[in-house]
Every structure is written in structure tokens, then in C-alpha cells.
Amino acid sequence: MTRRLPGTGRLTAVAAALVVALGAPASAQDAEVLDVLAGADTPRPSASDIASSVRRLEPEVRLLELPDPRSLREEREDAGQTTVSLSADVLFPFDSAEVTDGARTTLEALAAELAETEGTIAVVGHTDSVGTEEYNQQLSENRADAVAEVLREHLGDREITTEGRSFREPIARESDDDPAAAAQNRRVEISFAS
């Protein structure tokens, strides 16, 4: 005989139906518990009944705009000076001045190129315009220092200067609906004599 627990009703019947939908009862005792939850006078729905009445949840899919791989490193020459611009999004984690392992490999390759040149190397950090001038100034300085430190590991006593310029020298006009422009502005530039 199936007994009904006090206070059980439609809600427990739904809970029991969900258990059924997720899998058949493992034993006769489980089936009896489900009958008790659902109540003797309430028929237990089948898994197909439950499946047909359940609305599937579709996750919101948002495509991330990844930077153009060609823009991760840009190089330009002007009046005997070469400037290599590296995307800060590749060099550092978000809101950090700690060089990533992948970026370290890129900087080591750049250091090998720089070993073939002479003169002072200038490393300048730039940020986007999110946040205060003071905060971004410190972040840009810290990032320039971090890049210079990796270069020094491979270039020995070569003179390397560092500077942070916050968001004072953007290369793209930023707006809320154009995150790619902000990504272009987050960069570290390494300049040396050609």
C-alpha cells in the first residue's frame, strides 16, 4: 500500500517527476519512495512526458573579438630608428604587469634580434583610457619595466631605458562600442637604432 506524506502535493510530484526524467529508479524501494512523494492518487509521469514539457536552456553565445594576429607585433622605421610595438594583451594578463610565459618567448626572440644592434634601447608602456590617469601611469611604467627586465636577462649590460606614458599617446580613438581600439592602445613599444 502506498501512503501519502502529509504536506505533499503538486510540488513534490514535480520533484518526483524530475527524478524520473533524470533516470529510472534504481530499485523497487526507490520506485516506492517516488510513489510516496507523488502521492498515491497522482500518476507518475513518464520520462518522455517530462522531456516534451521541458524547455531547453540555450546558452548565450558571444563571439570574442580577437586581435588580428598581424597586429600583435608591428614594426616601423623612421629616420634611422626602428620601433617594435607589441600588444599588451599578449604580453600580460588583464590588469597586470607580469609577463606571461608565451610573451617571454616572444621577448627572448626580440632580444636575439636586438643583440645584433647597437645603442640604447627604449621601452615605453602605453595603456587604454579605462581608469584614472594616475593608475594607468603606474601600470604603463610597471609594464615597461617588466619588458625591459626580460630583455636585460638576454642583453646583459646593454643600456635600456623605460618610460610609461599612460593613455596620453593613443594610436586609435577609443569608444565604448569599439573594444578593438582600446586593445590597439594597450601596447609596449621597443625602440632602437636601425
Beta strands, then each sheet from edge to edge (+ up, - down):
strand 1: 73-78
strand 2: 81-87
strand 3: 121-126
strand 4: 160-164
strand 5: 187-193
sheet 1: 1+ 2- 5+ 3- 4-
end
